[in-house]
Amino acid sequence: MDLWKKSVKELSQLISNKEVKPSEVVESFIKRKEDIEPKINSYVTDLYEKALEDAKIKDSQLSGMNDIPPLFGIPIAIKDNISTKGIKTTCSSKILENYVPPFNATVIEKLNNQGYIITGKTNLDEFAMGSSTENSAFFVTKNPWDLERVPGGSSGGSAACVGAGIVPASLGSDTGGSIRQPAAFCGVVGLKPTYGRVSRYGLVAFASSLDQIGPITRTVEDSAIILNVIAGKDERDSTSRDLPAVDFTHAIGKDIKGIKIGIPKEFFSEGLDPQIKEAVLSAAKQLEKEGAEIVEISLPTAKYAIEAYYIIAPSEASSNLARFDGVRYGYRAKDYKDLDDMYSKTRDEGFGAEVKRRIMLGTYSLSSGYYDAYYLKAQKVRTLIYQEFMKAFENVDVILTPTTPDVAFKIGEKSNDPIQMYLSDIFTVSINMATVPAISIPCGFKDNLPIGMQLIAKPFNEEILFTVGHYYERLNDFYKRFPDG
Ligand code: GLN
């Protein structure tokens, strides 16, 4: 039995029926990992050996257990900007290269309560700023479908390891597309939950009004299973919402008859690869045949999302990253004259070029002479984008778009051109600006490279994403394909 090919749901059933032990699951992933990880480099910290020890302890616990939590014994990889007690959390930055948090993020506590098994910390663009994982201070992660290409970013490591089949699921974070875009590039499912659905406590902040943690999985049902565990109000994150608990897996297997799917014409215009357009529109046709209603809609303000995002996100980042000063955390420059010199050398040596670019952009936009022209204006645009989405949802239940304008690009292709890099999030950033949930689901291939489509819903209506996404996934089976080892 190739356990590494199984979904979280399948593994969970095998474990709770006591047909398979957690150690057998981990061993199967270790075998696959030994072949593939040296080629793709998805982990900053590889914990598979520790995972096996952990699994053996779980083997012995299992025999005496009756109520077995869904994630008991399930291996999961964690993006390296999510705090893990006693395990390095580097944000793929030199400034945090040796930082070991003394506490767990809330999502990690919740996974621990289930008895999950951590397989390691995954590579990312430094502080989650980027779309290709090339901004990691350590190394570039490769796309498991084509080793000359990027896995996307910033959660590139978390998407590559699931895409490669060396772990069944991972956590990523999404500020402007960092879960969905790499999920699309690596042929897996990536969910950006509604802002406030999942606690951000312990997620190293990039842009606090946009950041959300979410699952990257092989199937839509697995996404629902993990969201069940990580969602919920947390006293330690005042932006997490207190809502009645829902079982998201109830949305799986429901019919889609009568569901109204909006197709925003602006997301299908020039700049979009014709094969991606065709793949997403044929998904819409398939869903229509199954009883959904397709409605053309317009989201004209969404085209300003990138511009506004690159004011708001860097502004928040410039403030959030002020704490890395050589005193409180991590790296400190060796030679300096006085305190000011220590701050500035530490930050100069510790941060990479993209992070510095964002800090400068953000500091500039927030400075008193420019605040009204940039930051305030961008906030107004953000409100308009939000209102436009809410208006669209008066007429449709869910919105369908491509996740990315193109498939995974070559390593180095965009790294010298920040604007081109920023544009790879053109279909994802407006979703963070509007705070709404969205999921990227595999919907085809172009020259053996995965294509992703994005489903978007009203705030706190992740259920409909799972219903429509799962329905589509079962019609097509793209999720059963793995890249060669
Ligand atoms: N690529 C976008 C950026 O560079 C989004 C990153 C993210 O979602 N963390 O900011």
Boltz pocket constraint, residues with backbone or C-beta under 6 A from the ligand:
constraints:
  - pocket:
      binder: B
      contacts: [[A, 127], [A, 128], [A, 129], [A, 130], [A, 131], [A, 153], [A, 154], [A, 173], [A, 174], [A, 175], [A, 176], [A, 177], [A, 178], [A, 179], [A, 206], [A, 313], [A, 421], [A, 425]]
      max_distance: 6.0
